[in-house]
Amino acid sequence: MSLRVNWGVERICVALLAVLVLDVWLGILVRYVIPLPLTFTEELARYLMIWMALLAVSSGIAHREHIGVEFIFGRLPARVRRWLAVSFDVIAFVFFFALFFYGIGFAAKGFSRLTMIYDMPKGYPFMGVPLAAAVACIQLALIGIHDYFAESAPEATGATIVPTGDN
């Protein structure tokens, strides 16, 4: 299930990246080649990059590429590695849940402020924080369940879930 969620998140990140690249190219063209008064490109690029980077965190979680103490982890017995992996997942879940909880308030406050160029509420770009944190929490819950019920303990903190036909 985690890989299915990740599949969608990766497609969204690729789409955001494509729009970001086009936006930056447009910004370069209107600044140096075609003198047009388009001032939105820099602000749009900033918001696209932030949303893309925040959403990509959940992809790293799905592939077990989040931070872990690899030097110690790989030298521990399988039973300890399983509990340590689940512990890492719980700690990360608590962090991302706090980010989600406080991110909602952050985004709500952003609706009272306007962006410089678009003159739209900053709450819309700020919604990337709680949205990405919520997706990260979902991924961590799915990965934690997988770690707990897996037949064998993970060999490394970056061990990827191998896709099977039933995922």
GIWOSUL-V28073 format. One record per residue. N is the residue number from 1. RES is the residue in three letters. D_LAST is the distance of its C-alpha to the last C-alpha in Angstrom with 2 decimals. Layout:
BEGIN
n=N res=RES d_last=D_LAST
n=N res=RES d_last=D_LAST
END
This chain:
BEGIN
n=1 res=MET d_last=5.29
n=2 res=SER d_last=7.70
n=3 res=LEU d_last=6.86
n=4 res=ARG d_last=7.25
n=5 res=VAL d_last=10.38
n=6 res=ASN d_last=11.41
n=7 res=TRP d_last=11.37
n=8 res=GLY d_last=13.86
n=9 res=VAL d_last=15.82
n=10 res=GLU d_last=16.33
n=11 res=ARG d_last=17.67
n=12 res=ILE d_last=19.95
n=13 res=CYS d_last=21.17
n=14 res=VAL d_last=22.00
n=15 res=ALA d_last=23.86
n=16 res=LEU d_last=25.73
n=17 res=LEU d_last=26.61
n=18 res=ALA d_last=27.97
n=19 res=VAL d_last=30.08
n=20 res=LEU d_last=31.21
n=21 res=VAL d_last=32.40
n=22 res=LEU d_last=34.22
n=23 res=ASP d_last=35.76
n=24 res=VAL d_last=37.04
n=25 res=TRP d_last=38.46
n=26 res=LEU d_last=40.17
n=27 res=GLY d_last=41.56
n=28 res=ILE d_last=43.00
n=29 res=LEU d_last=44.49
n=30 res=VAL d_last=46.18
n=31 res=ARG d_last=47.49
n=32 res=TYR d_last=48.90
n=33 res=VAL d_last=49.14
n=34 res=ILE d_last=49.50
n=35 res=PRO d_last=51.24
n=36 res=LEU d_last=49.57
n=37 res=PRO d_last=49.47
n=38 res=LEU d_last=45.65
n=39 res=THR d_last=45.01
n=40 res=PHE d_last=41.52
n=41 res=THR d_last=39.62
n=42 res=GLU d_last=39.81
n=43 res=GLU d_last=38.68
n=44 res=LEU d_last=35.80
n=45 res=ALA d_last=34.66
n=46 res=ARG d_last=34.77
n=47 res=TYR d_last=32.62
n=48 res=LEU d_last=30.04
n=49 res=MET d_last=29.81
n=50 res=ILE d_last=29.43
n=51 res=TRP d_last=26.65
n=52 res=MET d_last=24.76
n=53 res=ALA d_last=25.27
n=54 res=LEU d_last=24.31
n=55 res=LEU d_last=21.03
n=56 res=ALA d_last=20.22
n=57 res=VAL d_last=20.40
n=58 res=SER d_last=17.00
n=59 res=SER d_last=15.60
n=60 res=GLY d_last=17.51
n=61 res=ILE d_last=16.11
n=62 res=ALA d_last=12.44
n=63 res=HIS d_last=13.72
n=64 res=ARG d_last=15.97
n=65 res=GLU d_last=19.00
n=66 res=HIS d_last=20.86
n=67 res=ILE d_last=24.16
n=68 res=GLY d_last=24.54
n=69 res=VAL d_last=27.51
n=70 res=GLU d_last=26.48
n=71 res=PHE d_last=29.93
n=72 res=ILE d_last=29.98
n=73 res=PHE d_last=26.32
n=74 res=GLY d_last=26.13
n=75 res=ARG d_last=29.35
n=76 res=LEU d_last=28.39
n=77 res=PRO d_last=27.49
n=78 res=ALA d_last=23.87
n=79 res=ARG d_last=24.48
n=80 res=VAL d_last=25.97
n=81 res=ARG d_last=23.25
n=82 res=ARG d_last=20.63
n=83 res=TRP d_last=22.94
n=84 res=LEU d_last=23.86
n=85 res=ALA d_last=20.31
n=86 res=VAL d_last=19.85
n=87 res=SER d_last=23.33
n=88 res=PHE d_last=22.54
n=89 res=ASP d_last=19.65
n=90 res=VAL d_last=22.13
n=91 res=ILE d_last=24.88
n=92 res=ALA d_last=22.88
n=93 res=PHE d_last=21.69
n=94 res=VAL d_last=25.39
n=95 res=PHE d_last=26.44
n=96 res=PHE d_last=24.09
n=97 res=PHE d_last=24.91
n=98 res=ALA d_last=28.57
n=99 res=LEU d_last=28.07
n=100 res=PHE d_last=26.50
n=101 res=PHE d_last=29.36
n=102 res=TYR d_last=32.13
n=103 res=GLY d_last=30.61
n=104 res=ILE d_last=31.07
n=105 res=GLY d_last=34.74
n=106 res=PHE d_last=35.02
n=107 res=ALA d_last=33.73
n=108 res=ALA d_last=35.95
n=109 res=LYS d_last=38.95
n=110 res=GLY d_last=38.10
n=111 res=PHE d_last=38.86
n=112 res=SER d_last=42.50
n=113 res=ARG d_last=42.73
n=114 res=LEU d_last=42.74
n=115 res=THR d_last=41.58
n=116 res=MET d_last=44.47
n=117 res=ILE d_last=43.94
n=118 res=TYR d_last=41.81
n=119 res=ASP d_last=43.59
n=120 res=MET d_last=40.39
n=121 res=PRO d_last=39.29
n=122 res=LYS d_last=37.53
n=123 res=GLY d_last=35.17
n=124 res=TYR d_last=32.96
n=125 res=PRO d_last=32.32
n=126 res=PHE d_last=32.17
n=127 res=MET d_last=29.31
n=128 res=GLY d_last=27.04
n=129 res=VAL d_last=27.51
n=130 res=PRO d_last=26.27
n=131 res=LEU d_last=23.51
n=132 res=ALA d_last=22.12
n=133 res=ALA d_last=22.68
n=134 res=ALA d_last=20.80
n=135 res=VAL d_last=17.67
n=136 res=ALA d_last=18.19
n=137 res=CYS d_last=18.55
n=138 res=ILE d_last=15.30
n=139 res=GLN d_last=13.52
n=140 res=LEU d_last=15.77
n=141 res=ALA d_last=15.14
n=142 res=LEU d_last=11.35
n=143 res=ILE d_last=12.19
n=144 res=GLY d_last=15.11
n=145 res=ILE d_last=13.38
n=146 res=HIS d_last=11.12
n=147 res=ASP d_last=14.48
n=148 res=TYR d_last=16.36
n=149 res=PHE d_last=14.46
n=150 res=ALA d_last=13.42
n=151 res=GLU d_last=15.55
n=152 res=SER d_last=17.35
n=153 res=ALA d_last=18.58
n=154 res=PRO d_last=17.69
n=155 res=GLU d_last=20.35
n=156 res=ALA d_last=20.94
n=157 res=THR d_last=20.45
n=158 res=GLY d_last=18.91
n=159 res=ALA d_last=16.39
n=160 res=THR d_last=13.22
n=161 res=ILE d_last=9.75
n=162 res=VAL d_last=9.21
n=163 res=PRO d_last=6.33
n=164 res=THR d_last=5.65
n=165 res=GLY d_last=5.77
n=166 res=ASP d_last=3.85
n=167 res=ASN d_last=0.00
END
